[in-house]
Amino acid sequence: MQQTRKYLIWIAIIFALVFLSFYRDYFFRCINAMLMAWDYDMDYPMPSHLSFFEQLDYNTVLNLKWFFTLLFAFLFYVISHFAINYQFSNKGFNRITLFVFVGLTVFSAIFIGVGFVSSALSERMYEFARFLMGLAQSPFVLMVMIPALMLVEKEKQKA
């Protein structure tokens, strides 16, 4: 019974990660398509649950993309934290999870800031910042952390 419960929880974690990954992609593709349509003075019918974006102006939608980027990164952090805590029940590992996500976000912000200061590097800095935030908004961090933390645990048992 306990083993079945463990499998069901892991299936729920995986389902949450897959759903969030696909929804995040869908969400930003819809917003980007609408913004591109606006660039060419065209209409783009948003899905009904996202239609409120059509009532906003261009710059507001661009600024909201920053908020939603952080929101999706936070949601991936929450799922990752839950998974790490469920697998290991180790507060140190929970802190590492938090530091990884905060670190990705802070480094991304630093690269964005450098891009604003140095116009010559702005595009490269922005691309790298997007890459870092893309990591924070994906299951990749968790996929690397679980085996890495399992190795840490195994090494501690040897010592």
Protein Blocks (a to p, Z undefined) as FASTA:
>chain_A
ZZmmmmmmmmmmmmmmmmmmmmmmmmmmmmmmmmmmmmnopacdddfklmmmmmpcfklm
mmmmmmmmmmmmmmmmmmmmmmmmmmnopaklmmmmmmmmmmmmmmmmmmmmmmmmmmml
mmmmmmmmmmmmmmmmccklmmmmmmmmmmmmmmmmmZZ
